[in-house]
């Protein structure tokens, strides 16, 4: 991570503090060097309500890790894999602010897959032409598996070639315990860890087009029936600005999330990943991942500002 990171979301924006490496407890400011050990200790002792099963990891952009739980054994991640799909697409075909990108024609394969009753798909028709951004919205909001594979073919000629690009991107991000075997995440062989997916979340939120899409609660696309609703119900929570859900029988419920903590110039981006919530099936597991992530966000929003200000005595376990 660079020594200083500044990114903007909305009018106020969020700011990563310079002088430290995310995940290593770095802090900065006029008194950053003097108070770094105390602040690092305060962050390490924050009493966060970690999920009782699966894996979880949380960090504050530019400040450091707030910890992780559940070990480092790779597990299925389901549609959380689509964050990497979108990331690879945008690295190869960047979208500037206000751009929609090239028109992409829906092929016969994607149209046929739209009729599937066994996986999450988007209702697209053969010959339909939608912009790159519209396809990304269908990928990330309703979690269209058929759109994931269509984008893979459009970008790389085949899903297999695209998956190779996904794995190269993962290696470049230092995701050493991650293996992608498909663009959609439906394969149980697509596996990762909460710590690795946190590295991807950090990179994904630096892509303006991706960041703006995952913050949408809903959208409409000409030629696509109805209102398209984001599967990430955590967006109803104040401060939450992304990212992506995932659920399946092998994976359970999973959520990669992004939220803002603080206000004004002290606003900071907090990233988290919760994996492997196996509560009575995929649907209930996803709800457990959403609720568990919500509790983590509540705790961070409540405790982090004072901990960073050095007022940690009332925020940590005695």
N, C-alpha and C positions, 0 to 999 in steps of 0.2 A: 504494500500500500504506500502511496506517496506521502511525503512528510506533511502535506497540507491538502485537505480535500474540501472543496466547497461545491455544493450542488443546490439547486433551487427547485422548490416545489411550491407553486402558487405565488402569492404576493410576498409572503414573509420568507419562505424558503427554509431549508434546514442547513445546518453547518456542521461539518465534521471538524473536530479540533485538530490543529496541527501539532507536530512534535511527538507523535506516538504512532505505533503500528497497531491497527485494529486486531483484537484478539490477544494483545500483549499488555493491556492495561496502560497504554500511553496516555498522558494528559498534557495540557499546555496552558497557555495564558501567561500573564505577568509573573504569577507565583507558581507556575506549573512545576518547575524544577524543584522548588523548595518543598512543595506539598505532594509531589507525586507518590512517595511511599505511603503517606497517610491515606491519600485518596484511593490508591490501588487496594489498600487493606480494607477500606470502607466498601468498595465495590465487591471485593471478594466475600465479604461477610453479609451482603444483602440477603435477607430472608425471602427468597422467591418461592412461590408455590409450584414446584416442579411436578409434572404429571407422574403418577405412580407406576406407569408402564411405558414401554417404548423408549424412544430417544427424544431429547430436547436440547437445544442450544440457543443462547441469546447473546447478542453483542450490541454495543453502542458504537455507531460509526465514528471513527476517529478517537475513541476513548478506550475501548477494549472489550474483552469478554466479560460477561456476567456469569459465566459458567455453563456447564453442560452436564447432562445426565444420561444414563442408559447404555454407556459403552460405545465402542467404535466398530461393531460388526455390521457390515453392509446389509441392508434390508430392502425389500421392494418399496418403491416410492410412488407407484401409480402415476397419476397425471401431474404431479409436481414436476415430472420430467419435461413437461411442456415449457417450463421456464427456460430450459436449455435450448429447446427447439426454437423458441422465439429469439433467444439471445444469439444463436448461430445465424438465423435468418437476418437479423438486424446488423450483425457484424459484416455479413456479405452484401447486404442491401440496406444501407443506412437510410433512415427517414429523418429529415430535418423538421423543425417545428412547422406545423401546418401542412406538411407533405403527406400525401396518401400513397405514393409509390406507384409502380406499374400495375396494369390490369393483369390479373391471373385468371385464366379460364378453367372452369371446373371440368375435370375429365370424367370419363365414364366410371372409372373405379371409385372416385370420391362420391359420385352421385349414387351409385349402387350401395356403397357403404352407409350412406345417409339413412337407408331403410332398415339398418340393423336394429334388432331389439335386444342385443346382448352387450352393447357398449354405448358409451356417450358419443353422440354424433351431432353435427349441425345440418339443418335442412337445406342443403344446396342442390342445384339441378345441373345436369350435364349441359355444357355450353354457356352457362352463366358466367359473366365476367365481373369480378369484384376486385377492388384494389388490394394491394398488399396489406395496407392497414386494416381494411375490412376483414381480410382473412385472419390477421393476427387477433382481431377482436373475437372472431368466431373460435379461434384456437384457445384463447385465454379466459373468456367469460363463461360460455356454456361448456367449455372443455371438449371441443370437437375432435375426436380421434381421427375422423376422416380428413379433417382439415390439416391436422399434423402431418399425415402421410402425403397429402396433396402438396403441401409446402415443401416437404422433403424431396419429392420428385421434381418439383419446379426448380428448386435450387441446385440439386446435385444429380438429377437424372434418375436416381433410384433411392429408395429408403435406405438400402444397405450403404450406399456411398455417403448419404447424409449422416447416418449413424457414426460412420468413421470420423466425420467432421465434429460431431458432438463429443466423441471421446477425445479427440485432439484438443478441443476447447477445454474440456474438463482437466486434462493433463496440464494445459497452460495455466489454468487457475489454481493448480496445486491440489486438485481433488483426487488424491491418490487412492481412495477407497470407493471409487465410483465407476460403474460400468453401465453404459447405455446400450440397449439391444433393439430399440425401436424409437420412433419419433414421438409416439403418443404416451408411452409409459404403461400400456396395457399388459406388456409382457412382465411376468414375475421375475424374469432374469435381469430387468433393469433395476439395479440396486445401488444404494448409496448410504451415507450416514448423515445425521443432523449437522455435524461439523462441516462436512463437505458441502452440503446444500447451503449452508450459511455463506460459504465462499462464493457460491453462485449468486445468492441473493444480493450480496454486496456489489458484484459486477453488474447484475441485471438492473439495479436501481440507479446505475450511472448511465443507462441508456434512456434518453428522454422519451422516445416513443413508447418503449416498453413500460416505463414508469407511469406514463399518462394512461395507458390502456388498463393496467391492472388496478388503477384507482377508480375505474368506472363501475358504478353499481348496476347500470343497465345501458343499453344502446339500441338503436334501430338501424337496420341496413336495408337499403332499397332492394327489393326482390327477395328478401328473406322474411317470411311471415312472422308477425307478432313482435313483441318487445323481447330483446335478448337480455336475460338477467344473469348477473355474475353469480357463480356458485359459491363465492366467498362471502358468506353472511357476516363475517367479522367486519366487513366494511361499514356496517351500521353503527359500529362503535366509534365514538369520537376519537380522532387522532389516527385512525387506521387508514393507510393509503395503499394497501396491497397485501399479499401478492397472489398465491395460487393454492387451490385445494387439490387433493388427490385421494381417491379411495378405491379399494378393490378387496376381494376376499383375501388374497395373499398379503396385501399391504396394510389392510385395516384403514383407519382414517389418518390423513396427513395434511399438514398445513405449513406452508412457508408464508411468513407475514412480515409486514413493514408498518411501523407506526412512528408518529412524531411525539416527542416528549418535550415539555417546556413551551415557551412562547417567545415571540419576537426574535431578537438576535441570539437568544439562548436556546432556540429550538434545535433539537438533536434527533437524528434518525436512529431508531432502534430496530434491529432485525432479529427474527427468530424463526426456528424450524421445530415443529413437533411431528414425530413420525411414529407409526406403529401402534395406533390406538385401536385395539381389537375389542370393542365393546358391543357384543351381540350383532355382529355383521357390519358391512361397510358403511351403511347409512348412519347407524348409531355410532360407529367408530369415528366418522367424520364429525358428527356432532360433538363427540368427546374431544376431538382435536381442536375444534373451534372454541369450545368452552374452556379447555385447558390453556389455550393460547390467550384467550380473553383474560383469564386470571393472571397470567404472567404480565400482560400489558398493564392491567390495573396496578399491579405491584410496582412495576417499573415507573409508571407515570406518577405514582404516589411517592416513591422513595428516592428515585434517582437524582432529582434536582438538588435536594438537600445533601445527599451523599457527595455530589460533585462540589458542592460549596463547602465541604468539610464538616457539615453538621450531621455526622453519622451516628452520634451517640444514641439517638432515639429511634434509629432505623434498623439496627441490627440486633440479632439475638444476643441476649445476655449470657 
